[in-house]
Amino acid sequence: MNKKFWTEGLGSFFIAILIALTIRWAFLEAYVIPTSSMLPTLLVHDHIFVNKMVYGLRYPFMKKFIFSNQEPQRGEVTVFNYPENEDLYYIKRVIGLPGDQILYENGNLYINDQLVEKKVPQLKKSDFDWLKDKDFSGVGPGAKNNYIHWEEELGGNSYSTILKKGRGNLVFGPYTVPPDHYFVMGDNRDHSQDSRFWSEEKRFVPRKYLVGRAMFVWLSCEETLPYISVLCDPRTIRWKRFFHSVH
């Protein structure tokens, strides 16, 4: 191949593709939020960017790190391979670190016997404003009024959670997080399949399953196109969520 091939036409195209694939593999990847489990922090059809280098670099198509970087911290929103089916990607909030004891009882979260205080929202008050009745699947008009918005703080990170009013007495745990594993939960506490519900042998997320930390919303819409579910219906774009940080 001559020099002209690499500076014109197909050569430049192949180089651009290689650069894009390298960025996607090692540094930054886009994901779409498919469910309501992270309401009100993340809405259905939020398109987010994920920092893939923050926890280290994994071999392509493998659940093994070439090298490790930072360790996950409590309160971070992370994307990972689902322990029950590693071909699927889930997004939840890191609650428990290796060695932590986790108890979730009647809407209250305890970490190492310390209650994580639920506060009346201040910093995150606007998160609840994004929600509409239709965001709560299977419920009709007035659904939003059935939920209470709280603000919690873990690892210096303030974030929103929602709880359904009148929820019965539910107790999960206590669980002790094993080495190199993490306990995760959704912010929509009563509508999230997470470490509380997974099978005993798959309850915790192994470190090698971590993909990256959620950074920000770059596109968001209320509805997608009927036959192309990954594309937003331009008539329903949530313009004010562009570049909305994920905390």
Buried (B, 14 or more C-beta within 10 A) or exposed (E): EEEEEEEEEEBEEEEEEEEEEEEEBBBBBEBBBBBBBBBBBBBBBBBBBBBBEBBBBBEEEEBEBEEEEEBBBBBBBBBBBBBBEBEEBBBBBBBBBBEBBBBBBEBEBBBEEEEBEBEEBEEBEEBBEBBEEBBBEEBEEEBBEBBBBBBBBBEEBBBBBBBBEEEEEEEBBBBBBEEEBBBBBBBBBBBBBBBBEBEEEBBBBBBBBBBBBBBBBBBBBBBBEEEEEEEBBEEEBBEEBEEBEBB
